[in-house]
Amino acid sequence: MTDTDVLVVGAGPVGLTLAAELRRHGVDCRIVDRLPDPQPHAKAIGIVPRTLEVWDTMGLVDRVLDEAVPHLGQIVYVDGKARPQVELTLPPEVPYPFATLPQCTTERLLTEHLARFGTEVERPVELQAVDVRPDAVEALLAHPDGRTERLSARYVVGCDGAHSLVRKAAGLTFDGDALPELYMIGDVELDWELPAGYSMRSVTLDENGEMDDMLVCIPMGARRYWLSMLRPNSQATPATPASAPASAPGTGTGTTTTTTVTAATTENSPTTSDDTTLGSGSGKGPDLGQIQAVLDRLAPEVTTASALRWSSAFRTSHRLVDRYRNGRLFVAGDAAHINPPIGGQGLNTGVQDAHNLAWKLALVVRGLAEEDLLDTYHAERHPVAQEMVSRTVQHARNVRQVGSGPLNGGAQAEMMLWRQAQLLVSYPDSPLTAAQAENRASAGGPAAGHRAPDCRGLVSDLAAYPRRLFDLLRTPRHVLLLFAGPEHASGQGAEQLEACASAAQGAAHGLLDAYFITAADVPQDARPVGLRPSRVRDAAGEFRDAYAPQDGEAILIRPDGYVSGRFHPATPERVAEHLRHTFV
């Protein structure tokens, strides 16, 4: 017997997302954090459209939208002269834009969301040791009253940042390096008249055309901005590359290794050098006078900085684990990857790590999936982090030659914008996708492994208003969409689709919702036989445009909002066989 199913270590945005999703999926978990209180700092502030979609699925997005600020684009100056303005504009079928939200607010909203499931963050509770056993993980926790607790959990997930003890206990390497530039950041109010919702980037170039001074101001609402600046004498020598020990106990799915790692073991680890974080904000950052001096040099109009809330100084680093899992230990977020803070990619990638892992852990914990389902977490998320770290490092290096930054127009601008929005993240090579190879060549719309896009104008029998597809996907279950054109809206065609729905629900142990989506040109009185799956009508034709479904096709969507498979013609055998790659 274990004390809890999952222990989540670290209560930043990633750990809070994971804990909330585990609870939404019905899994018992505890979440601990060594700090007595959440840090009241802006820190990571960029929220990309895909993360807003994730929070929509979780049932959190409305509260986020009440407090976030739209990020509409960037105004660019080079040597005091205006350059083409960057617009962060996505097509209208993408439901959410780019936004900014201080990390402290993100954590508050996630903490309140988690509390609705009856789970509170335990503070200050520090993980001091991890002992991996064949059938469980024993964690030694230190409580503020001096008491120590030995907690037994089936799995432990390290969301405990760049200095992660869980990562070291798992024997994962964390290779990377630090870039030479030193930066200062500050959270201040500015009294200028620049357009609301736009960030501002101002740089000066030396005689070689390389950047020698920089100021970036990102809006957070009510004249408050997050400022990033080059620190004087920023051409420091890069830190020595560091990594955790290469030897790792056990294998990715091992259950026979026992290993113990304590906080003392990691105290002098090379991965705990200061180059791995954005700084502590403990007095090392710039004061208002230093920030004002940068504004006086680089701001496009006269402005005064005031109401400094927080500042820090840091060196940009990049690191990536070799594996996301070793047996019963997992890592997510900054414990797995750190990168230059360009485009808000780090926090958003971490939140999506947690969203990917939670539903898989839930199925295994509940005995509805085999242990090897958990290997797909690394298979899917490691390539995403690898691409993200590589891209942001390249942007950080290029910024010295390209004054307007990574989104400076040109033929690749639209693709780069979608990539920054993390709407191009996909898992075409996942073991969960590769099992249906023919799904890669679907007639149109998203193929298996790709993000399931939203669409509007779905009309149901019991609602007088149109619904979004995301309304149907706001569930911890798989969702099966059965498209019924003229041939499958009634009669034998409808019976075939109904049989697919029954087979799918059986293969998924009931953890699946099925919907008939009838084409707009199907008469409203045509009904699938039995009406066991709910029926919605594609009245606006947006589902047809987004998914290009064929009459009688079944589209299976995972709990994290990615297409699991497409089946045409849909048969009960094909759909059920595919689900058996996930469910026992």
Stockholm file with secondary structure:
# STOCKHOLM 1.0

chainA/1-584         MTDTDVLVVGAGPVGLTLAAELRRHGVDCRIVDRLPDPQPHAKAIGIVPRTLEVWDTMGLVDRVLDEAVPHLGQIVYVDGKARPQVELTLPPEVPYPFATLPQCTTERLLTEHLARFGTEVERPVELQAVDVRPDAVEALLAHPDGRTERLSARYVVGCDGAHSLVRKAAGLTFDGDALPELYMIGDVELDWELPAGYSMRSVTLDENGEMDDMLVCIPMGARRYWLSMLRPNSQATPATPASAPASAPGTGTGTTTTTTVTAATTENSPTTSDDTTLGSGSGKGPDLGQIQAVLDRLAPEVTTASALRWSSAFRTSHRLVDRYRNGRLFVAGDAAHINPPIGGQGLNTGVQDAHNLAWKLALVVRGLAEEDLLDTYHAERHPVAQEMVSRTVQHARNVRQVGSGPLNGGAQAEMMLWRQAQLLVSYPDSPLTAAQAENRASAGGPAAGHRAPDCRGLVSDLAAYPRRLFDLLRTPRHVLLLFAGPEHASGQGAEQLEACASAAQGAAHGLLDAYFITAADVPQDARPVGLRPSRVRDAAGEFRDAYAPQDGEAILIRPDGYVSGRFHPATPERVAEHLRHTFV
#=GR chainA/1-584 SS CCSEEEEEECCSHHHHHHHHHHHHTTCCEEEECSSSSCCCCCCSCEECHHHHHHHHHHTCHHHHHHHCEECCEEEEEETTEECCCEECCCCTTSCCCCEECCHHHHHHHHHHHHHTTTCCEETTCEEEEEEECSSCEEEEEECTTSCEEEEEEEEEEECCCTTCHHHHHTTCCEEEEEEEEEEEEEEEEECCCCCTTEEEEEEEECTTSCEEEEEEEEEEETTEEEEEEECTTCCCCCCCCCCCCSCCSSCTTCCSCCEEEEHHHHTTCGGGSGGGSSCCCSSCSCCHHHHHHHHHHHCSSCCCEEEEEEEEEEEEEEEEESCSEETTEEECGGGTEECCCSTTHHHHHHHHHHHHHHHHHHHHHTTSSCGGGGHHHHHHHHHHHHHHHHHHHHHHHHTTTCTTCSCCCSTTHHHHHHHHTTCSCCCTTSHHHHTTGGGGGCSSSCCTTSBCCCCCCEEETTCSSCBCHHHHHCSSSEEEEEEECTTTSSHHHHHHHHHHHHHHHHHTTTCEEEEEEECTTSCTTCCCGGGCSEEEEETTSHHHHHHCCCTTCEEEECTTSBEEEEESSCCHHHHHHHHTTTCC
#=GC SS_cons         CCSEEEEEECCSHHHHHHHHHHHHTTCCEEEECSSSSCCCCCCSCEECHHHHHHHHHHTCHHHHHHHCEECCEEEEEETTEECCCEECCCCTTSCCCCEECCHHHHHHHHHHHHHTTTCCEETTCEEEEEEECSSCEEEEEECTTSCEEEEEEEEEEECCCTTCHHHHHTTCCEEEEEEEEEEEEEEEEECCCCCTTEEEEEEEECTTSCEEEEEEEEEEETTEEEEEEECTTCCCCCCCCCCCCSCCSSCTTCCSCCEEEEHHHHTTCGGGSGGGSSCCCSSCSCCHHHHHHHHHHHCSSCCCEEEEEEEEEEEEEEEEESCSEETTEEECGGGTEECCCSTTHHHHHHHHHHHHHHHHHHHHHTTSSCGGGGHHHHHHHHHHHHHHHHHHHHHHHHTTTCTTCSCCCSTTHHHHHHHHTTCSCCCTTSHHHHTTGGGGGCSSSCCTTSBCCCCCCEEETTCSSCBCHHHHHCSSSEEEEEEECTTTSSHHHHHHHHHHHHHHHHHTTTCEEEEEEECTTSCTTCCCGGGCSEEEEETTSHHHHHHCCCTTCEEEECTTSBEEEEESSCCHHHHHHHHTTTCC
//
